[in-house]
């Protein structure tokens, strides 16, 4: 009888030990998978609607904006659920800035300035064009405000940037603009 109890006890101990080791191996593989992949931008999905970053990455007219988002480390942020309203300047819009401005902002010591400018192009929430009104202000991610002008169905931002296209995204809406929005100096 003692032998049966002893064998049963050993079998139970072995079974419990196996479960513990299996769980530990499972935990380790889950941890490894979580640490080796990126954030939302790393999710591969060619069937669903694209988020604002994937749309920008796929646009030949927004390579400067994408480079700026990478330099500012905002790719993950804008790949998240949002919702966001993004005023996305084209490459030609960045070209209108004084010579050397973009290159200067892409330096590591100017990262905070670049982030401030990019945040001035993003609002939390979705502002649909049919809901926009002349004189409307929108608070942006950098806590500054933009002002919209609406005339004959055309939208202008801060009196300097025209909305030239509207693109829905899975996590918000993108308004392609023809000028870079520069935030007012902080008081």
C-alpha positions as CSV (number, residue, x, y, z in Angstrom):
1,X,0.0,0.0,0.0
2,X,2.9,2.3,0.8
3,X,4.3,1.7,-2.6
4,X,1.1,2.6,-4.3
5,X,0.8,5.9,-2.3
6,X,4.4,6.7,-3.0
7,X,4.1,6.0,-6.8
8,X,0.8,8.0,-6.9
9,X,2.5,10.9,-5.0
10,X,5.5,10.9,-7.5
11,X,3.1,10.8,-10.5
12,X,1.1,13.7,-9.1
13,X,4.4,15.7,-8.4
14,X,5.6,15.0,-11.9
15,X,2.3,16.1,-13.4
16,X,2.3,19.3,-11.4
17,X,5.9,19.9,-12.3
18,X,5.2,19.4,-15.9
19,X,2.3,21.9,-15.8
20,X,4.5,24.5,-14.1
21,X,7.3,24.1,-16.6
22,X,4.8,24.2,-19.6
23,X,3.3,27.4,-18.2
24,X,6.8,28.9,-17.7
25,X,7.8,28.0,-21.3
26,X,4.5,29.5,-22.5
27,X,5.1,32.7,-20.5
28,X,8.6,32.9,-21.9
29,X,7.5,32.5,-25.5
30,X,4.8,35.1,-25.0
31,X,7.3,37.5,-23.4
32,X,9.7,36.9,-26.3
33,X,7.0,37.6,-28.9
34,X,6.0,40.8,-27.1
35,X,9.5,42.2,-26.8
36,X,10.6,41.3,-30.4
37,X,7.7,43.1,-32.1
38,X,7.0,46.8,-32.4
39,X,3.8,48.7,-31.6
40,X,0.7,49.1,-33.7
41,X,2.8,50.1,-36.7
42,X,4.3,46.6,-36.8
43,X,0.9,44.9,-37.2
44,X,0.7,43.4,-40.7
45,X,-2.8,43.8,-42.1
46,X,-3.4,44.3,-45.8
47,X,-7.2,43.9,-45.6
48,X,-8.5,46.4,-43.1
49,X,-8.6,50.2,-43.7
50,X,-5.1,51.7,-43.1
51,X,-4.3,54.0,-40.2
52,X,-3.0,57.5,-40.7
53,X,0.6,56.4,-40.6
54,X,0.2,53.6,-43.1
55,X,-1.6,56.0,-45.5
56,X,1.2,58.6,-45.2
57,X,3.8,55.9,-45.7
58,X,2.0,54.8,-48.9
59,X,2.0,58.3,-50.3
60,X,4.8,59.5,-52.5
61,X,3.7,63.1,-51.6
62,X,4.3,62.7,-47.9
63,X,7.8,61.3,-47.6
64,X,9.1,64.4,-45.7
65,X,6.2,64.1,-43.2
66,X,6.9,60.4,-42.7
67,X,10.6,61.1,-42.1
68,X,9.7,63.8,-39.6
69,X,7.3,61.4,-37.8
70,X,10.1,58.9,-37.5
71,X,12.6,61.5,-36.3
72,X,10.1,62.7,-33.7
73,X,9.3,59.1,-32.7
74,X,5.6,59.6,-33.3
75,X,5.0,56.6,-35.6
76,X,3.7,54.5,-32.7
77,X,1.5,57.3,-31.4
78,X,-0.3,57.9,-34.6
79,X,-0.7,54.2,-35.3
80,X,-2.8,53.8,-32.2
81,X,-6.6,53.8,-32.1
82,X,-7.0,57.5,-32.0
83,X,-9.3,59.0,-33.3
84,X,-7.2,61.6,-34.9
85,X,-7.6,64.5,-37.3
86,X,-4.3,65.0,-39.1
87,X,-3.5,68.0,-41.3
88,X,-0.8,66.4,-43.4
89,X,1.5,68.8,-45.4
90,X,2.8,67.5,-48.7
91,X,6.4,67.4,-49.7
92,X,5.8,70.6,-51.7
93,X,4.4,72.3,-48.6
94,X,7.7,71.5,-46.7
95,X,9.6,72.8,-49.8
96,X,8.0,76.2,-49.3
97,X,9.7,76.6,-45.9
98,X,13.0,78.7,-45.8
99,X,16.0,76.7,-47.0
100,X,17.5,74.5,-44.3
101,X,14.5,74.6,-42.1
102,X,13.5,70.9,-42.5
103,X,17.1,69.7,-42.3
104,X,17.6,71.8,-39.1
105,X,14.5,70.3,-37.5
106,X,15.6,66.8,-38.3
107,X,18.6,67.1,-36.0
108,X,18.5,65.4,-32.6
109,X,18.9,68.6,-30.7
110,X,15.8,70.1,-32.4
111,X,13.6,67.1,-31.7
112,X,11.4,69.0,-29.2
113,X,10.8,71.8,-31.8
114,X,9.9,69.2,-34.5
115,X,7.5,67.4,-32.1
116,X,5.8,70.8,-31.3
117,X,5.3,71.5,-35.0
118,X,4.0,68.0,-35.7
119,X,1.7,68.1,-32.7
120,X,0.3,71.4,-34.2
121,X,-0.9,69.3,-37.1
122,X,-2.9,66.7,-35.0
123,X,-6.1,67.0,-33.1
124,X,-7.6,64.3,-30.9
125,X,-11.0,63.4,-32.3
126,X,-12.5,63.4,-35.8
127,X,-13.5,66.7,-37.3
128,X,-15.5,65.9,-40.5
129,X,-15.4,68.5,-43.2
130,X,-19.2,68.8,-43.4
131,X,-19.1,69.8,-39.7
132,X,-16.5,72.5,-40.1
133,X,-17.6,76.1,-39.8
134,X,-16.0,79.4,-40.8
135,X,-14.1,80.8,-37.8
136,X,-14.1,77.5,-35.9
137,X,-11.1,76.9,-33.7
138,X,-9.7,73.4,-33.0
139,X,-7.4,72.6,-30.1
140,X,-4.3,70.6,-31.3
141,X,-2.1,68.1,-29.6
142,X,0.5,70.7,-28.7
143,X,-2.4,72.7,-26.9
144,X,-2.3,75.4,-29.5
145,X,-5.4,76.3,-31.6
146,X,-5.9,76.4,-35.3
147,X,-8.6,78.5,-37.0
148,X,-10.6,77.3,-40.0
149,X,-12.0,79.4,-42.8
150,X,-14.8,77.8,-44.8
151,X,-15.9,79.5,-48.0
152,X,-17.9,77.8,-50.8
153,X,-17.1,74.4,-49.3
154,X,-13.4,75.0,-49.4
155,X,-11.5,74.8,-46.1
156,X,-8.4,76.8,-45.2
157,X,-6.4,76.5,-42.0
158,X,-4.9,79.6,-40.3
159,X,-5.4,81.5,-43.5
160,X,-2.3,79.9,-45.0
161,X,-3.0,76.2,-45.7
162,X,-5.6,74.9,-48.1
163,X,-7.2,71.5,-47.6
164,X,-6.6,69.9,-51.0
165,X,-7.8,66.3,-50.2
166,X,-9.6,64.4,-47.5
167,X,-8.7,60.8,-46.7
168,X,-10.5,58.6,-44.2
169,X,-8.4,56.3,-42.1
170,X,-9.1,53.5,-39.7
171,X,-8.1,55.7,-36.7
172,X,-9.3,59.1,-37.9
173,X,-9.2,61.4,-40.9
174,X,-6.4,63.0,-42.9
175,X,-6.7,66.4,-44.5
176,X,-3.9,66.9,-47.0
177,X,-2.7,70.5,-46.9
178,X,-0.5,72.7,-49.1
179,X,1.4,74.5,-46.4
180,X,3.1,73.6,-43.1
181,X,1.3,74.9,-40.0
182,X,3.7,76.8,-37.7
183,X,2.6,77.1,-34.1
184,X,2.5,80.5,-32.6
185,X,5.4,81.2,-30.2
186,X,4.6,80.1,-26.6
187,X,3.9,83.0,-24.2
